[in-house]
Amino acid sequence: MTSRSKQNQEITNNELLAMINSISDGVMAINRHKRITFFNKAAEKITGVELNDAIGRKCFDVFGITDGECELCRTLETNRSVINHFIRITCIEGRTVPVSISTAVLKDSKGIITGAIETFRDLSQVEALRKQLESSYMFEDMIGRSQKMQDIFDLLPIIAQSESTVLIEGESGTGKELVVRAIHNASPRSGKPIVTVNSGAIPDNLLESELFGYKAGAFTDAKKDKKGRFALAEGGTLFLDEIGDISPNLQVKLLRVLQEYVYEPLGGTESIKADVRIIAATNQDLLELMKLGRFRQDLYYRINVIKIKMPPLRERMSDIPLLTDHFIGRFNHLRNKDISSITADALKILMNFDFPGNVRELENIIEHAFVLCPGGVIQPEHLPTYIHETRPIPAVEIASNIKEMEALFLTAALQRNRWSRQDTARELDINPSTLYRKIKKLGLTFPNSHTESESSSD
């Protein structure tokens, strides 16, 4: 090789090194013995380890993980690359850093593996933004960015400070019990018990003794006194779930407690004062039950001092990406996995499903995906087969940021509503002009048969 070609080669290497050091992603290469041979400036910044300290060390030592947890080592051993795999590393200061890594093997001119290389991206800002969004769209364990949920969040602190009886209406799986716990935890009674009675799960002949307790000798086998749920909830909150299933006879006795705040245990002769706050919930139409004579009108008005209507998930579809992200975080913790996200293709399948089981069903779907997904991102094949049968979903790329996720969500909503802006805005519970601005901002395009001008005249 001539001196001129050597000089050109040296310049090329220097330029390459400058380019690699200018990028924000960390780059690390190892040899066949898993020892670091290259470490760029971004890698130094993310890990806190300087170049001279990194060179020659085992790659997993720099990341503060074990050999078995190291995807770069696994790639070297199996010749299998990984793309956008989520892990948490420990930097030199002891701080945990969330990163997304991609790996590949290195080969010489003869195709022999000589090592492996890894790029890794610091996701700290993304995670901080996620936490900021969650704090804006959460009340206790309740999550929602839709206007209907935000309205509920605004009311809950006010309701919590009152002593009034609350009625929560909503389909099964909408999160009624979460509302109860949020009210209790934000109330002056938070230091006292919260006791739940599922009225539909307890036979009527046992429900009275469950609520009010009994005295020894009240019936056969009643050898000693037993406290009821009212006594157990003393000073706190009593949650009467599925109150529509209570029999008319027991409704009369419950009405007395709500009117006078006293009750008598079975077999007892003295009234006991009840210091509890009552919150009731139902998935039935109590007004219809009143018309049928199955629910007392006077009891209805006693429990319906403050009413909260929980919207079904199909009426708050904008919450699905946020809820999905929340459940991914929860199951990562419970299952000790590192699943970073869900592909846009899989998310579109969720966005086109009606969710008869509401939020509880979505949670079960994500749990199902965690069983099948080995790591990385949730793909359509990891979702239950029954939700694939809604309608065909065109293949799309993974949403890599919030803007892409919002564009994906709005496109799915427009498709469901046949590209009608009015219908889409109504479903999302936003103003049509707000939807129009988002469409413009995100640069969404309409199919030829559904032009934007057509959608604006619907």
C-alpha positions in Angstrom: 0.0 0.0 0.0 1.4 3.4 -1.0 1.9 6.2 1.5 -0.9 8.2 -0.2 -3.4 5.3 0.1 -2.4 4.9 3.8 -3.0 8.6 4.3 -6.4 8.3 2.7 -7.2 5.3 4.8 -6.2 7.1 8.0 -8.3 10.1 7.0 -11.3 7.8 6.4 -10.9 6.2 9.7 -10.6 9.5 11.5 -13.7 10.8 9.7 -15.6 7.6 10.6 -14.6 7.9 14.3 -15.7 11.5 14.3 -19.1 10.6 12.9 -19.6 7.8 15.4 -18.6 10.1 18.2 -21.1 12.8 17.0 -24.2 10.6 17.3 -26.3 10.6 20.5 -26.6 6.8 20.6 -24.0 4.8 22.5 -21.9 2.4 20.4 -19.9 -0.4 22.0 -18.0 -3.2 20.3 -16.5 -6.4 21.9 -14.1 -9.1 20.8 -14.7 -12.8 21.0 -13.8 -12.8 24.7 -16.6 -10.3 25.4 -14.1 -7.6 26.2 -14.8 -4.0 25.0 -12.7 -2.9 22.0 -14.6 0.3 21.1 -16.6 2.8 23.2 -17.9 6.1 21.7 -18.5 9.4 23.5 -22.2 8.8 23.8 -21.5 5.5 25.5 -19.3 7.3 28.0 -22.0 9.9 28.7 -24.8 7.3 29.2 -22.9 4.9 31.4 -20.6 7.4 33.1 -17.6 5.2 32.3 -14.7 6.8 30.5 -13.1 5.3 27.4 -9.9 4.3 29.1 -11.8 2.5 31.9 -14.1 0.8 29.5 -11.6 -0.7 27.0 -10.7 -4.3 28.0 -13.6 -4.7 30.5 -16.4 -7.2 30.0 -19.4 -5.5 28.4 -21.9 -6.6 31.0 -19.7 -5.1 33.8 -20.0 -1.7 32.3 -23.8 -2.0 32.1 -24.0 -3.3 35.7 -25.8 -6.5 34.6 -25.0 -10.2 34.7 -23.5 -12.2 31.8 -26.9 -14.0 31.4 -28.7 -10.7 31.1 -26.4 -9.3 28.4 -27.9 -9.3 24.9 -24.6 -8.4 23.3 -23.0 -11.6 24.8 -26.1 -13.6 23.6 -25.7 -12.2 20.1 -22.0 -13.2 20.1 -22.9 -16.7 21.2 -25.9 -17.3 18.9 -25.2 -15.0 15.9 -28.7 -13.6 16.5 -29.2 -9.8 16.4 -31.8 -8.0 18.5 -33.5 -4.7 17.6 -34.9 -2.1 20.1 -34.7 -4.4 23.1 -35.5 -2.6 26.3 -33.3 -3.1 29.4 -32.2 -1.1 32.4 -28.6 -0.6 33.1 -26.8 0.8 36.1 -24.4 3.7 35.4 -21.3 4.4 37.4 -23.1 6.7 39.9 -25.5 3.9 40.7 -28.4 5.5 38.8 -30.6 3.2 36.8 -30.9 4.1 33.2 -33.6 2.8 30.8 -32.0 2.0 27.4 -33.1 0.5 24.0 -30.4 -1.7 22.5 -29.7 -3.2 19.1 -27.0 -5.8 18.4 -25.2 -7.5 15.6 -22.1 -9.7 15.1 -18.8 -8.5 13.5 -17.1 -10.6 10.9 -13.8 -10.5 9.1 -13.2 -10.6 5.3 -13.5 -14.4 5.5 -16.9 -14.3 7.2 -15.5 -15.5 10.6 -17.1 -13.9 13.6 -14.6 -11.7 15.4 -16.9 -10.0 17.9 -20.1 -8.1 18.2 -21.4 -4.5 18.3 -24.2 -2.8 20.1 -25.9 0.5 19.9 -27.9 1.8 22.8 -30.2 4.8 23.3 -30.9 6.5 26.5 -34.7 6.5 27.2 -34.6 8.6 30.4 -36.3 11.6 28.8 -38.9 9.4 27.2 -39.6 7.7 30.6 -39.7 11.1 32.3 -42.2 12.3 29.7 -44.3 9.2 30.2 -44.3 9.8 34.0 -45.3 13.4 33.4 -48.2 12.2 31.1 -49.3 9.6 33.7 -49.4 12.2 36.5 -51.6 14.4 34.3 -53.9 11.6 33.3 -54.1 9.7 36.6 -56.1 9.8 39.8 -54.9 7.1 42.2 -54.8 4.0 40.0 -57.3 5.4 37.5 -55.9 6.4 34.1 -57.5 8.4 31.3 -56.8 11.3 29.0 -60.3 11.4 27.5 -62.5 14.4 28.5 -65.0 12.1 30.2 -62.3 10.7 32.5 -60.8 14.2 33.1 -64.2 15.4 34.2 -64.4 12.5 36.7 -60.9 13.3 38.0 -61.9 16.9 38.6 -64.9 15.8 40.7 -63.3 13.1 42.8 -61.3 15.3 45.2 -64.4 17.3 45.9 -66.6 14.2 46.4 -63.9 12.7 48.6 -64.1 15.5 51.1 -67.8 15.2 51.5 -69.7 12.7 53.6 -72.5 12.2 51.1 -73.5 8.8 49.8 -72.2 8.1 46.3 -73.8 5.9 43.5 -71.4 4.7 40.8 -73.0 3.4 37.6 -71.1 1.6 34.8 -70.7 -1.6 33.0 -68.6 -4.5 34.4 -64.9 -3.8 34.0 -65.1 0.0 33.8 -63.2 0.5 37.1 -66.0 1.3 39.6 -64.0 -0.2 42.5 -61.0 2.0 41.6 -63.3 5.0 42.0 -64.3 3.8 45.4 -60.8 3.4 46.6 -59.8 6.7 45.1 -62.6 8.5 47.0 -61.8 6.7 50.2 -58.0 7.3 50.0 -58.5 11.0 49.4 -61.1 11.4 52.1 -60.7 12.2 55.9 -61.6 8.5 56.4 -58.5 7.2 54.6 -56.9 6.0 57.9 -59.9 3.7 58.6 -61.0 0.5 56.8 -62.6 0.2 53.4 -64.9 -2.8 53.3 -66.4 -4.3 50.2 -69.7 -6.3 49.9 -70.5 -7.9 46.6 -74.2 -8.1 46.9 -74.6 -10.2 43.8 -72.2 -12.9 45.0 -73.8 -13.5 48.4 -77.1 -15.4 48.7 -79.9 -13.1 50.0 -80.5 -15.3 53.1 -76.8 -14.7 54.1 -76.4 -11.2 53.0 -78.3 -9.7 56.0 -76.0 -11.4 58.5 -73.0 -10.4 56.4 -74.0 -6.8 56.5 -75.3 -6.5 60.1 -73.7 -9.4 61.9 -75.4 -11.6 64.4 -75.6 -12.5 68.1 -74.9 -15.9 69.6 -78.0 -18.1 69.4 -79.6 -16.1 66.6 -79.8 -19.3 64.6 -78.5 -22.8 64.6 -74.6 -23.0 64.8 -74.4 -19.3 65.9 -72.1 -20.2 68.8 -70.7 -16.7 69.3 -71.2 -13.1 68.2 -70.0 -12.2 64.7 -69.4 -8.6 63.4 -71.0 -7.6 60.2 -69.5 -5.5 57.4 -71.0 -2.3 58.9 -69.1 -3.0 62.1 -65.9 -3.9 60.3 -66.1 -0.6 58.3 -66.6 1.5 61.4 -65.1 5.0 60.8 -64.3 4.1 57.2 -66.1 3.3 54.0 -68.5 0.5 53.1 -68.7 -0.3 49.4 -71.9 -2.0 48.4 -71.2 -3.5 45.0 -74.0 -4.6 42.6 -76.6 -3.0 44.9 -79.2 -3.7 42.2 -79.1 -7.4 43.2 -80.3 -6.8 46.8 -83.8 -8.2 47.5 -86.7 -5.8 48.3 -86.9 -7.1 51.9 -83.3 -6.3 52.6 -83.6 -3.0 50.8 -86.0 -1.9 53.5 -83.4 -2.6 56.2 -80.7 -0.9 54.3 -82.9 2.1 53.9 -83.2 2.4 57.6 -79.4 2.5 58.0 -79.1 5.2 55.4 -81.9 7.2 57.1 -81.0 6.8 60.7 -77.4 5.4 60.6 -78.4 2.6 63.1 -78.8 -1.1 62.6 -79.5 -4.3 64.6 -77.5 -7.5 64.3 -79.6 -10.7 63.8 -80.8 -11.8 67.1 -80.0 -8.5 68.7 -82.3 -6.3 70.7 -80.3 -3.1 70.8 -79.5 -0.7 67.9 -75.9 0.0 67.0 -74.9 3.4 65.6 -73.1 3.1 62.3 -70.3 5.6 61.5 -69.6 4.7 57.9 -69.7 6.3 54.5 -71.8 4.4 52.0 -70.7 4.1 48.4 -72.8 1.9 46.1 -72.2 0.6 42.6 -74.2 -1.1 40.0 -74.0 -2.3 36.4 -77.8 -2.3 36.0 -80.3 0.4 35.2 -81.8 1.2 38.6 -84.4 3.4 37.1 -85.6 0.5 35.0 -85.6 -1.8 38.0 -87.7 0.8 39.9 -90.3 0.6 37.1 -90.3 -3.1 37.4 -90.9 -2.9 41.1 -87.5 -4.6 41.9 -85.8 -1.6 43.4 -87.3 0.8 46.0 -87.7 4.4 44.9 -86.9 5.8 48.3 -83.7 3.7 48.5 -82.7 4.9 45.1 -82.9 8.6 46.1 -81.0 7.8 49.3 -78.0 6.3 47.5 -78.2 8.7 44.5 -77.0 11.8 46.4 -73.9 12.0 44.1 -73.8 10.0 40.9 -70.7 9.0 38.9 -71.2 7.5 35.5 -68.2 5.4 34.4 -67.9 5.4 30.6 -67.3 2.1 28.8 -64.0 1.8 27.1 -65.6 2.1 23.6 -66.6 5.6 24.6 -63.0 6.6 25.6 -60.9 5.0 22.9 -58.3 7.7 23.2 -57.3 6.1 26.5 -56.3 2.8 25.0 -52.7 3.7 24.2 -52.2 5.2 27.6 -53.9 2.2 29.4 -51.9 -0.2 27.2 -48.6 1.5 28.2 -49.7 1.4 31.9 -50.4 -2.3 31.8 -47.1 -3.0 30.0 -45.3 -1.3 32.8 -47.3 -3.2 35.4 -46.7 -6.6 33.9 -43.0 -5.9 33.4 -42.8 -5.5 37.1 -45.0 -8.5 38.0 -43.5 -10.9 35.4 -40.0 -9.6 35.6 -39.9 -8.9 31.8 -38.5 -6.1 29.6 -41.2 -5.5 27.1 -40.8 -1.9 25.9 -43.9 -1.2 23.9 -46.5 -2.5 21.5 -46.2 -2.3 17.7 -48.5 0.1 15.9 -50.0 -2.9 14.0 -51.0 -4.6 17.3 -52.2 -1.3 18.7 -54.5 -0.8 15.7 -56.0 -4.2 16.4 -56.8 -3.0 19.9 -58.2 0.3 18.6 -60.6 -1.6 16.3 -62.0 -3.8 19.0 -65.2 -3.0 20.9 -64.1 -4.3 24.4 -67.3 -5.6 25.8 -65.3 -6.4 29.0 -64.0 -2.8 29.1 -60.7 -1.9 30.9 -60.6 -5.3 32.7 -60.6 -7.0 29.3 -57.8 -4.8 27.9 -55.7 -5.7 31.0 -56.4 -9.4 30.4 -55.4 -9.0 26.7 -52.1 -7.4 27.7 -51.4 -10.1 30.3 -52.1 -12.7 27.5 -49.6 -10.9 25.3 -47.0 -11.1 28.1 -47.2 -14.8 28.2 -46.5 -15.2 24.4 -44.1 -12.2 23.9 -40.5 -13.1 24.8 -39.4 -9.5 25.0 -38.9 -6.4 23.0 -42.3 -5.3 21.6 -45.8 -6.9 21.6 -46.7 -8.0 18.0 -50.1 -8.8 16.6 -49.5 -12.6 17.0 -49.1 -12.1 20.7 -52.7 -10.9 21.1 -55.6 -13.3 21.6 -57.0 -14.7 18.4 -60.6 -13.6 19.0 -59.8 -9.9 18.8 -58.2 -10.4 15.3 -61.6 -11.1 13.9 -62.9 -7.6 14.0 -61.6 -6.3 10.6 -58.4 -6.6 8.6 -55.6 -4.3 9.7 -53.1 -3.0 7.2 -49.4 -3.4 8.1 -47.7 -0.3 9.5 -44.4 0.6 11.1 -43.7 0.7 14.8 -44.6 4.1 16.3 -41.3 5.4 17.6 -42.6 8.6 19.4 -45.7 10.2 20.8 -46.5 12.1 17.6 -46.5 8.9 15.6 -48.7 7.2 18.2 -51.2 10.1 18.1 -51.3 10.0 14.3 -51.9 6.3 14.4 -54.6 6.7 17.0 -56.4 9.4 15.0 -56.1 7.5 11.7 -57.7 4.4 13.3 -60.5 6.5 14.7 -61.2 8.2 11.3 -61.2 4.7 9.7 -63.7 3.4 12.2 -66.0 6.4 11.4 -65.5 6.1 7.6 -63.4 9.3 7.6 -66.2 11.5 9.0 -64.7 14.3 11.1 -68.0 14.9 12.9 -68.5 11.3 13.8 -64.8 10.9 14.8 -64.9 14.0 17.0 -68.1 12.8 18.6 -66.5 9.4 19.4 -63.4 11.0 20.8 -65.4 13.5 22.8 -63.5 16.5 21.3 -64.5 19.6 19.3 -64.5 19.0 15.5 -62.3 22.1 15.1 -59.8 20.5 17.6 -59.8 17.4 15.5 -59.2 19.4 12.3 -56.2 21.2 13.8 -54.7 17.8 14.9 -55.2 16.4 11.4 -53.4 19.4 9.9 -50.6 19.3 12.6 -50.0 15.6 12.1 -50.2 15.8 8.3 -52.8 13.1 8.0 -54.1 12.4 4.5 -57.5 11.1 3.5 -58.2 8.4 0.9 -59.1 9.6 -2.5 -62.8 8.6 -2.0 -62.9 10.5 1.3 -61.3 13.9 0.7 -60.9 16.4 3.5 -63.4 18.7 2.0 -66.0 15.9 1.9 -65.4 15.1 5.6 -65.9 18.7 6.6 -69.4 18.9 5.1 -70.7 15.8 6.9 
